[in-house]
Amino acid sequence: MAQPNDKYLFNNTAIGLVGILSTLQKSNGIDIANFLLISPLLLHAETLKFLRTPNVRIRSIEEFLVKSPKTFINFPDRYESLLSMSFNCLTIAIEAGYLILNNNFVYPTEKLLKYKFHSKLGLRANELTKAAAKLAHLLAANSNTLYLNLRINL
C-alpha cells in the first residue's frame, strides 16, 4: 500500500491531471512557465490545505509567502521533482482534448470548460478542485515575478 510520502504513487499523473485541469478550468489560460507551477503548488499537502480553506483570501504570491512561509521552504526542489510529471500531464491533456498549447500559452478547451469534477474522483481530487480557483488567480501573475518570489532559477 502506498504511503503519503511515496511521491511516485501519491503524486501520480492521474492526480496531477485533476489538479492541472481543475486549475485551468478556472482560468482563461496561462503561460507555460506558470502552468509548470501548478503541480508543485497543489500537490504539496500544506499548500493545498491553505489554498482550499474557504475563508483564506490571497491576492498575490507575495501575500501568500507572507501568510504561509513554511509552505515554500523546499519549493524549488518540489518544482524540479514534478517537472516531468507536469509535462506528461500537459501532453495527456492536449491529446485528450482538454487543453490547447498555443504561442507558449496553455488554454482550456470547451470540453474542459463543460466538464464537471465530481465527488467520485475521491477526497484528494475534491480538495484539489476546491483550491483551483485561488491557484488560478495566483498564476495569472507575471511569470518572472512568480519565479523570482518562488526562488526558481531558470
C-alpha positions in Angstrom: 0.0 0.0 0.0 1.3 3.4 -0.9 2.2 5.8 1.9 1.7 9.6 1.6 5.4 10.1 1.4 5.7 7.8 -1.6 5.8 10.6 -4.1 5.8 8.3 -7.1 2.4 6.8 -6.2 0.9 9.6 -4.2 1.7 12.3 -6.7 0.9 10.4 -9.8 -0.1 11.6 -13.3 -3.8 11.0 -12.7 -4.0 13.2 -9.6 -1.7 15.7 -11.3 -4.2 15.9 -14.2 -7.0 16.6 -11.8 -5.1 19.5 -10.2 -4.0 20.9 -13.5 -7.3 20.6 -15.3 -9.3 21.9 -12.4 -7.0 24.9 -12.2 -7.1 25.6 -16.0 -10.9 25.3 -15.9 -10.9 28.3 -13.6 -8.5 30.2 -15.9 -8.7 31.9 -19.3 -5.3 30.4 -20.0 -1.8 30.8 -18.5 1.7 30.9 -19.9 3.6 27.6 -20.0 6.0 28.8 -17.2 3.1 29.4 -14.8 1.5 26.1 -15.9 4.6 24.3 -14.6 3.9 25.8 -11.1 0.5 24.1 -10.7 1.7 20.6 -9.6 4.4 21.7 -7.1 1.8 24.0 -5.5 -1.3 21.9 -5.5 0.3 18.5 -4.8 2.0 19.8 -1.6 -0.2 19.0 1.4 0.4 22.2 3.4 -0.1 24.4 0.4 -3.2 22.6 -0.7 -4.6 22.8 2.9 -4.0 26.6 2.9 -5.5 27.1 -0.6 -8.6 25.0 -0.1 -9.6 26.8 3.1 -12.7 28.8 2.2 -12.0 31.9 4.4 -8.4 32.4 3.2 -8.0 35.2 0.7 -4.8 35.5 -1.3 -4.3 38.4 -3.7 -0.7 37.7 -4.8 2.2 35.3 -4.4 3.9 37.9 -2.2 1.0 37.8 0.2 0.9 34.0 0.1 4.6 33.9 1.0 4.0 36.3 4.0 0.9 34.4 5.3 2.3 30.9 4.9 6.1 31.0 4.5 6.6 27.3 5.6 4.8 26.1 2.5 7.6 27.4 0.3 10.7 26.1 2.2 11.5 23.4 -0.4 9.6 24.8 -3.3 12.5 24.7 -5.9 13.0 21.0 -5.1 9.3 20.2 -5.5 9.3 22.1 -8.8 12.2 20.2 -10.1 10.9 16.8 -8.9 7.4 17.3 -10.5 8.6 18.9 -13.8 8.5 15.8 -15.9 5.1 14.8 -14.5 3.8 18.3 -15.3 4.9 17.9 -18.9 3.4 14.4 -19.0 0.1 15.8 -17.8 0.2 18.6 -20.4 0.8 16.0 -23.2 -2.1 13.8 -22.0 -4.5 16.7 -21.5 -3.7 18.0 -25.0 -4.1 14.6 -26.6 -7.4 14.1 -24.7 -8.7 17.4 -26.0 -8.9 19.3 -22.7 -6.1 21.8 -23.3 -4.5 23.7 -26.2 -0.9 24.9 -26.3 -0.6 28.0 -28.5 2.3 30.5 -28.5 3.6 29.3 -25.1 0.2 29.7 -23.5 -2.0 26.8 -22.3 -5.7 27.3 -22.7 -8.7 25.2 -21.6 -10.9 23.8 -24.4 -14.6 23.9 -24.5 -14.5 20.2 -23.5 -12.8 21.1 -20.2 -14.9 24.1 -19.5 -18.0 21.9 -19.7 -16.5 19.1 -17.6 -17.9 18.6 -14.1 -15.5 17.4 -11.5 -17.5 15.2 -9.0 -17.0 13.5 -5.7 -16.5 10.1 -7.2 -12.9 11.2 -8.0 -12.1 10.8 -4.4 -11.2 13.0 -1.4 -7.8 14.2 -2.6 -9.2 15.1 -6.0 -12.1 17.1 -4.3 -9.5 19.0 -2.3 -7.6 19.9 -5.4 -10.7 21.2 -7.1 -11.5 23.4 -4.1 -8.1 25.1 -4.3 -8.2 25.5 -8.1 -9.8 29.0 -8.3 -7.4 30.5 -5.8 -4.4 29.0 -7.6 -5.7 30.1 -11.0 -5.9 33.7 -9.6 -2.3 33.5 -8.3 -1.0 32.1 -11.6 -2.5 35.0 -13.6 0.5 37.0 -12.4 3.6 37.6 -14.4 5.8 34.5 -14.6 9.0 36.5 -13.9 7.5 37.7 -10.7 6.3 34.3 -9.7 9.6 32.5 -10.4 11.6 35.3 -8.6 9.4 35.1 -5.5 9.4 31.3 -5.5 13.2 31.2 -5.9 13.3 29.1 -9.0 16.4 29.5 -11.1 15.9 29.0 -14.8 
